[in-house]
Amino acid sequence: MGLGTRSGFDTREEVREGLRSVGYIATNRIASTVYLASHLGKPILVEGPAGVGKTELAKAAAAFMGVPLIRLQCYEGLDESKALYEWKYGKQLLYTQLLKDKLDRIVQGEAGLSESIERLHEYDDIFFSPRFLEPRPLLKALQQKEGVVLLVDEIDKADDEFEAFLLEILSDFQVSIPEIGTIEAASVPFVFLTSNNTRELSEALQRRCLHLYISFPDEKLEREIVRSRVPGIAERLNRQLVAFIHKVRQLDIKKLPSVSETIDWARTLVLLHAENLDREMVRETLNTFLKTQEDVQVAEGRLSALTEEALKEAR
């Protein structure tokens, strides 16, 4: 499905089923936001806790649409040269050496210094032409003729200056390269920006985007997600482990288990041929979804009660 007009979805249900077909279980709000962004031509700013499927949404959208995914991972100190383009200095240096070797032949027959310099100036543009340009993610996205999903991941980790620069590109979907000129998007990218809320984003960027907050799913939705990603899991075990995860998320721990870690734990239990949760099995596999020793110790202190409550609720 091309993105040239950004209106390829006919219904919200088409979006939801399309995402489901590539393994992403979307809520009505997620499907509605993707549908509206497609028709309004707006980027989607996806916020929420780490591990709830923000990045996976962009990947799933690209897979469903059948277009490339280009990802720009943000970090402190990210600048235009890393996000937009760089010059191939090594190649320019090689061509400079070749020009030097041919210098006598180039200026041969010129009457004086002025004419020789004019003759050499004819070669200036060669060194700052598209053949020497190294496109980075943003420019690559603008160059895609058949459509593309552009994922700007963890925009909250970038500096305010880069956020302002990005906003300028998202407003017009074009960039100006002084040596070459203005490059317009071959097709309008479908843009996803993700944020873990480590800092407040500018009002200008928020106005430019449709906002989507993805929270941890309820138990019913998380069971559906596990069922989709771990087809071999027994329904009883699925209910038990999801109930346990939701109990753990109520504890006072540093890092709450993400949905991806729920899936990892489900795969682990299937590999261990588990049929039901029991305290020792849970103890042995806590490190699948708890990533610090402090969190493991907190869970171990409540292990019997958590397991018993999860089994009771999952009946």
N, C-alpha and C positions, 0 to 999 in steps of 0.2 A: 504494500500500500504506500503510495508516494505521499510526500508531505508538501508538495509544491504550493498547495492552497491551504494547508493545515485544516482541512475540513473533511477528512476521510471517513469519519465515523458517522453513521446514520442515527444510531441510538445509544443511549447509555448502556443498555443491555448488551449491545454488540461489543462495547468496550469490556464489560465484565466477563463475557464469555471468551473473548479473545485473550484476555489476560489469563483466564483459567486454563485455556488451551496450552499455554506455555508454563503452567505450574504456579501462577501467582493468584492467590485467592483474594479478590478485592471486595471491600465493603461497598455499599451503595455510594457513600461519600467519595471514596477513591475513584470509582467508576464515573461518577458525575463530574468530578473535577477534571479528569483526563478528557472526558467528552467536551466539556466547556472550553478547556484550553485549546483543544483541536480546532474548534470553530471560532474562538475569539482571537486566536493567534498570540496567546499570552504564555510566558513561561510559568512553570509551577514551582513555587517555593514549598518544599516538603520539610516539615519540622517534626521533631519527636525524639524520644529516647533512642540511644544507640541500639541497633539490632532489631528494630521493628519492621524493617523492610523498605526503608526509604530508597537506598541504592538499588535494591532488587526491583523496585517498581520501574525505574528507568530502564534497567536491563530487560525486564519483561516486556515493556512497551516497544523497545527496539526489536525484540524477537517476534512479537506479534505483528508488527508492521512490516517486518522483513527489510529493515534498513540498518545501516551500521550504527553502532554505539561508539561515540567518541567521549572519552572521560577526561576531565581536567580535575586532578586532585589538588585541592587548595592547601596552603600552608603559610605560616608567617614568613614574610619576605618574598612571596611570589610576585613577580613583576611581568611587564609586557613581553619581555624577551623570552620568558619561559612559557607564557600562555599564548602568545600570538605568533611571533616569528623570530627567527634569527638569520643572520647571513652566514653562508658557508665559507667561513674565513679561510679554511684550509684550501678549498678549491679556488678561491680568489687569489690566494698566494701562489698557487701552482700556475694559474693563468698569467699572473704578473710576471713570473719567471719566463714563461713562454713569450710574452710580449717583449720582455727585455732582450731575449735572444734574437728577436726579429726586428729590433729597433732600427738598425741600420737600413734594412730593406724598406721599412715603413716610411722613413723620412728621406729616402733616396730621391733625388731630383728636385727637392724643395730648395727655394732660392736663399732662404735665410732662417734665423731662429724663430721669428714670428710665424712664418709659414709652417715650420716643423712642429711648433706647439699646437697650432690649429689642426694639423694632421693627427697629432696624438690625441687631441680632445675627441676625435671621432670614436675613440675606443672607450671613452668614459662609461657610457651607458651599458656596455657589455658586462661590467663588473657588478652592476646593481640592477640586474634583470631577473625575471622569475627563475631562470635556470640556476641562479646562485641563492635562491631563497629557500630556507628550511622552515616549512610551516609547522607550527605548534598546534595544540588542540583547537583553539578558537578559530584560527585561519583554516585548518583542515575541515572544520564543520561548515564554514561558509563555502568551501569549494565543492561540497558534495552535491552533484547534480540530481541524484535520484532520491534525495531526502536523507535525513540523519536525525538521530536523537543525540543531543548534546547534554551530557551530565556534568554539572559543575558541583563537585562533591565537597561537602563541608566548607561552604562559603564563609561560615563564621570564623574559620581559622585564618582567613586572609586579612590583609590590612584594609583600613578604610579607603586608602588611595586606590587599591586594586578594585575594591567594590565599586567605586565611582567610575573607574575605567570600564569595568564590565557592564555597568548600567548604560554607558554610552553605546556600547556595541549592541546590547539587547534592544535599545530603542530604535536603531536604524538597520541593524543586521548588515553593517558594512564597516570597513576599516580603511584608513588612509595610510599608505606607506609612502613617505616623502619621495623616495627615489623612483617609485613606480606609479603612484596615483591611488585612486579609490578603487577598492575591490568590494563589489556587492555580492550578497549571498546568491549562489546559483539556485538554491531553494531555501525556503525559510526553515531553519532547524526547529525541532520540537525540543524545548529546553526544560530540563529539570535541575533545580538547585536544591541541595540538601543542607540542613543545618541541625547541629546538636545543641543549639542555644547556648554556646559558650560565651557569646557576646550578642548585644542587640544590634540587629541590622538596621540600615538607614531606612527612613520612611519612604524615600524615593524608590528604593529597590522593592520595598514591600508593596507600594502602589503599582509598580510595573507588573507584579506577578499575581497569579491566583494563589491563595494560601491554602495549604493542606496540612493538617496536623494528624499524624498517625500515632496512636497510642498503642499500648499493649492490647492484644485482642482479648475478648472475653473467652471463656472456656469453650463454648460451642464453636466459635470461629477458629480457635487455636487447634482444636481436635480436627477440624476440617483441613487445616493447613498441614498438620502432621500426616493425616491420611493421604493427602495429595503427594507429599514429598517422601513418605516412607510407606509405600503400598503394601508391604508385607506385614505390617503391624496388626496384631489382634485388637479388636475394638475395645475389649475390656482393659487391656494394658494401656491403650491410648487414653482412655478415660482416667485411669489411675495416675499416669505420669503427668498429664496436663493438670489434674487437680493438685498434685504435689507441687508442680512448678508455681501455680498460682498461690499456694500457701507460702512458698519460699519468697515470693515477691512481696509479701506482707511483712517480712522480717526486716530488722534494722541492719542492712548489710551495705557494703560499698558499691557493688555492682550487681544490679538485678539481672537475672537470667534473661537473655534475649530470645526472640522467637527462633533465630537460627541455632541457638544453643539448646532449645527444646528439641529441635529436629535432630541435632547431634546426639542428644541423650536417647531419643527414640531409636535411632539407628544403632547406638551402642547396645541397648537392651535387646534389640532384635538379634544382633550378632551374638549376644550371650545366651540366646534361646530362652529369654525370660518370658514367663506366662503371666506372672503377677508381680507387683512390687512387694518386696520384703525389706526389712530394715538393713540387713547385711548387704543386699544387692545395691541398695541406695547408697550406703556408706562407701562401698567400693567404687562407685561411679560418680560421686559428688563432683569430682574435678572435671567432669564433662561440661557442667554448666555453671560451676562456681570457680572463679579465676584467681582468688586470693586465699591465702591460708586463713586469714582472719574470718572471711565469709564462710569457709568450710567449717571452722570451729563453731561459729554461731549456729550453723545448720545442724552440726553434730549434737549440740547441746539440746536441740529440740527434735532430734531425729525420730524418736519413738512416737511422740505426739503427732508430728507432721505426717508420718507414714500412716498412722491409724486414722487420722482425720481424712486423708486423701482416699484411703480404701473405703471408708464409710460413705463419703460423698459420691464416689464413683460407682456405687452399687446400682 
